[in-house]
Amino acid sequence: MPGSNKFDFKKPYQSGEDFDTYIKETEYHLKNRIDSKTTHSNLLGLVTILTIGILGLGGYLFWQTQNGNNALNILQQKKVAGVQETSVQNIFSGEGFSIILKNNTPSGFESTKKTVDFPYIKNKKGVETTLFNKQDINGTVVTNSISIVTSEYDNAYDLQKFGNLVVQNLGSDYEIKSSEISVPKNIKLSKIQKKDSTGDVSYFAAVTADNYYMIKIINESKDYAELSEYTKFTDSFLEGLYLN
């Protein structure tokens, strides 16, 4: 029978060969067949294990990229409307906005995204996207944070009226410092700070055809020379802010 590993005991007598010699030769060929099949089986098993491992690793990496709470591996390489089609840059994107990062981002930044109440306009919801870093400097927690709350535009308020609503919400210590700050695509922002300009927190209000934006900046690193790269990053983000 083709492929059979059984002995043909009649063959030695028909061929005239010595029976012991035939047995040894047959055992030798049989052993080679078994070794060959064992090797083939081992290789097949190894390939199967490697395939399963690769598929498992691929699934894990996909899950990691979908995690909404990543460290600043959240930076993407992609194109943004308003930027030359040929340019590809480091981008941090959130609900209704993108930030083009000109320089390497300092390490340790993380991001969060959640649905929140939009306190400046009654009964409105918004999506808050935050990029933040916290460091312990000699027992003091130093925070750098960019938080942008986006809420759908309802044709109720222009920039001036919306800015006034924000001031009312923040309290009498605050005022609109400027309404002439521009970001790419020639969108105007209102800068809101404490009247005495003290503190590490600044607010910016914006209105587009699609959304209201409330931006909160915390820059506590400016008093620490060793954190100058964090200060520069936080201060310069408006230069690359694209609002939808």
ROTI-38972 format. One record per residue (C-alpha): residue number from 1; x, y, z. Coordinates in Angstrom, 1 decimal, decimal comma. Example, Ala and Ser with C-alpha at 12.3 -4.5 7.8 and 13.67 -1.06 7.14 Angstrom:
% ROTI-38972
- 1|12,3|-4,5|7,8
- 2|13,7|-1,1|7,1
//
This chain:
% ROTI-38972
- 1|0,0|0,0|0,0
- 2|1,5|3,4|-1,0
- 3|2,7|5,3|2,0
- 4|2,5|2,3|4,3
- 5|5,1|1,8|7,0
- 6|4,5|-2,0|7,3
- 7|7,2|-4,6|6,4
- 8|6,9|-6,8|3,4
- 9|8,3|-10,0|4,8
- 10|8,0|-11,9|1,5
- 11|10,4|-9,7|-0,3
- 12|13,7|-11,1|1,1
- 13|12,8|-14,6|-0,1
- 14|11,8|-13,4|-3,6
- 15|14,9|-11,3|-4,0
- 16|17,3|-13,7|-2,5
- 17|18,7|-11,1|-0,1
- 18|19,8|-11,9|3,4
- 19|16,9|-11,5|5,7
- 20|18,9|-9,8|8,5
- 21|20,3|-7,3|6,0
- 22|16,8|-6,5|4,7
- 23|15,5|-6,0|8,2
- 24|18,2|-3,5|9,0
- 25|17,7|-1,6|5,7
- 26|14,0|-1,5|6,3
- 27|14,4|-0,3|9,8
- 28|16,8|2,4|8,6
- 29|14,3|3,6|5,9
- 30|11,4|3,5|8,4
- 31|13,4|5,5|10,9
- 32|14,1|8,2|8,2
- 33|10,4|8,3|7,4
- 34|9,4|8,8|11,0
- 35|12,1|11,4|11,6
- 36|11,0|13,3|8,5
- 37|7,4|13,2|9,6
- 38|8,3|14,3|13,1
- 39|10,3|17,2|11,8
- 40|7,5|18,2|9,5
- 41|5,0|18,1|12,4
- 42|7,3|20,1|14,6
- 43|7,7|22,8|11,9
- 44|3,9|22,9|11,4
- 45|3,3|23,3|15,1
- 46|5,9|26,1|15,3
- 47|4,3|28,0|12,4
- 48|0,9|27,6|14,0
- 49|2,2|29,0|17,4
- 50|3,9|31,9|15,7
- 51|0,7|32,7|13,7
- 52|-1,4|32,7|16,8
- 53|1,2|34,9|18,6
- 54|1,3|37,5|15,8
- 55|-2,5|37,6|15,6
- 56|-2,7|38,1|19,4
- 57|-0,1|40,8|19,3
- 58|-1,9|42,6|16,5
- 59|-5,2|42,5|18,5
- 60|-3,4|43,9|21,6
- 61|-1,8|46,7|19,6
- 62|-5,2|47,6|18,1
- 63|-6,8|47,7|21,5
- 64|-4,0|50,0|22,7
- 65|-4,5|52,5|19,9
- 66|-8,3|52,6|20,7
- 67|-7,6|53,4|24,3
- 68|-8,8|57,0|24,9
- 69|-6,3|57,6|27,7
- 70|-3,0|57,3|26,0
- 71|0,3|59,1|26,9
- 72|1,4|61,4|24,1
- 73|1,7|58,6|21,6
- 74|-1,7|60,1|20,8
- 75|0,2|62,3|18,4
- 76|-0,7|61,3|14,8
- 77|0,8|61,9|11,4
- 78|-2,0|63,3|9,3
- 79|-3,2|66,3|7,2
- 80|-5,4|69,1|8,5
- 81|-7,8|71,4|6,6
- 82|-6,2|74,7|6,1
- 83|-2,6|73,3|5,9
- 84|-0,9|72,8|2,6
- 85|-1,8|69,4|1,1
- 86|1,9|68,4|0,9
- 87|2,7|69,1|4,5
- 88|2,4|66,3|7,1
- 89|3,0|67,3|10,7
- 90|2,6|66,1|14,3
- 91|-1,1|66,6|15,2
- 92|-3,1|66,4|18,5
- 93|-6,8|66,2|17,7
- 94|-9,9|66,5|19,8
- 95|-13,6|67,2|19,3
- 96|-13,8|70,0|16,7
- 97|-10,2|71,0|16,7
- 98|-6,6|70,0|15,9
- 99|-3,3|71,3|17,2
- 100|-0,3|71,2|15,0
- 101|2,8|70,8|17,1
- 102|5,9|72,5|15,6
- 103|8,4|71,1|18,1
- 104|8,9|67,8|19,8
- 105|6,4|67,5|22,6
- 106|7,9|67,2|26,1
- 107|7,5|63,8|27,6
- 108|4,8|62,8|30,1
- 109|1,7|64,4|28,6
- 110|-1,5|62,5|28,7
- 111|-5,0|63,1|27,3
- 112|-8,6|62,6|28,4
- 113|-11,9|63,1|26,7
- 114|-15,3|63,2|28,3
- 115|-18,8|64,6|28,0
- 116|-19,5|67,5|30,4
- 117|-22,1|70,2|31,1
- 118|-21,4|73,4|29,2
- 119|-21,8|75,8|32,1
- 120|-21,7|79,0|30,0
- 121|-25,0|78,3|28,2
- 122|-28,0|76,8|30,0
- 123|-28,9|73,2|29,3
- 124|-26,0|72,6|26,8
- 125|-23,6|69,7|26,8
- 126|-20,1|69,7|25,5
- 127|-17,1|67,5|25,0
- 128|-14,0|68,3|27,0
- 129|-10,6|67,2|25,6
- 130|-7,6|67,7|27,9
- 131|-3,9|67,4|27,3
- 132|-2,0|67,6|30,6
- 133|1,2|66,9|32,4
- 134|1,9|66,9|36,2
- 135|5,4|66,7|37,8
- 136|6,6|66,7|41,3
- 137|9,3|69,3|41,9
- 138|10,6|69,2|45,4
- 139|7,2|68,1|46,8
- 140|5,2|70,6|44,7
- 141|2,9|69,3|42,0
- 142|3,5|71,4|38,8
- 143|0,7|71,3|36,2
- 144|0,7|72,1|32,5
- 145|-2,7|71,7|30,9
- 146|-4,6|72,6|27,8
- 147|-8,4|71,9|28,1
- 148|-10,8|72,6|25,3
- 149|-14,6|72,2|25,7
- 150|-16,5|72,1|22,5
- 151|-20,3|72,6|22,2
- 152|-22,5|72,7|19,1
- 153|-23,3|76,2|17,9
- 154|-27,0|77,2|18,1
- 155|-26,9|80,7|16,5
- 156|-27,7|82,3|19,9
- 157|-24,4|84,2|20,7
- 158|-21,6|85,9|18,8
- 159|-18,1|86,0|20,2
- 160|-18,7|89,2|22,3
- 161|-21,8|87,9|23,9
- 162|-20,3|84,5|24,5
- 163|-17,2|86,0|26,1
- 164|-19,4|88,0|28,5
- 165|-21,2|84,8|29,5
- 166|-17,9|83,2|30,3
- 167|-16,9|86,2|32,4
- 168|-20,2|86,1|34,3
- 169|-19,6|82,4|35,0
- 170|-16,0|82,9|36,2
- 171|-16,9|85,7|38,5
- 172|-16,2|89,4|39,1
- 173|-12,4|88,9|39,4
- 174|-12,3|88,2|35,7
- 175|-12,5|90,3|32,6
- 176|-12,0|90,1|28,8
- 177|-8,4|91,2|28,2
- 178|-8,5|91,0|24,4
- 179|-10,9|90,0|21,6
- 180|-8,3|90,3|18,8
- 181|-6,3|87,2|19,2
- 182|-6,2|85,2|16,0
- 183|-5,5|81,6|15,3
- 184|-5,1|79,9|11,9
- 185|-8,0|80,3|9,5
- 186|-8,4|83,8|10,9
- 187|-10,6|82,8|13,7
- 188|-10,8|85,3|16,6
- 189|-10,5|84,4|20,3
- 190|-11,3|86,4|23,4
- 191|-8,7|86,1|26,1
- 192|-10,1|86,1|29,6
- 193|-8,0|86,5|32,8
- 194|-8,1|87,9|36,3
- 195|-8,3|91,7|36,3
- 196|-4,9|91,9|38,0
- 197|-3,4|89,4|35,4
- 198|-2,1|87,2|38,2
- 199|-2,3|83,5|38,4
- 200|-1,3|80,6|36,2
- 201|-4,7|80,2|34,4
- 202|-5,9|81,8|31,2
- 203|-9,2|81,3|29,3
- 204|-10,0|81,8|25,7
- 205|-13,5|81,9|24,1
- 206|-14,2|81,2|20,5
- 207|-17,3|80,9|18,2
- 208|-17,3|79,4|14,8
- 209|-20,1|78,4|12,4
- 210|-20,1|74,9|13,9
- 211|-19,2|75,2|17,6
- 212|-18,6|77,2|20,7
- 213|-15,2|76,7|22,3
- 214|-14,0|77,3|25,8
- 215|-10,2|76,9|26,3
- 216|-8,5|76,8|29,6
- 217|-4,8|77,0|29,9
- 218|-2,8|76,1|33,1
- 219|0,9|76,9|32,9
- 220|2,5|76,4|36,3
- 221|5,9|75,5|35,0
- 222|6,8|79,1|34,1
- 223|8,4|79,6|37,5
- 224|10,7|76,6|37,1
- 225|13,7|77,0|34,8
- 226|14,2|73,3|34,5
- 227|10,7|73,0|33,0
- 228|11,2|75,7|30,3
- 229|10,3|73,3|27,5
- 230|6,9|72,6|29,1
- 231|6,3|76,4|29,5
- 232|7,2|77,0|25,8
- 233|4,9|74,1|24,7
- 234|2,0|75,4|26,7
- 235|2,4|79,0|25,7
- 236|2,8|78,3|22,0
- 237|-0,1|75,9|21,3
- 238|-2,4|78,7|20,0
- 239|0,0|79,2|17,0
- 240|-1,1|75,7|15,7
- 241|-4,7|75,6|16,9
- 242|-7,2|74,8|14,1
- 243|-10,9|75,1|15,0
- 244|-13,5|73,5|12,8
//
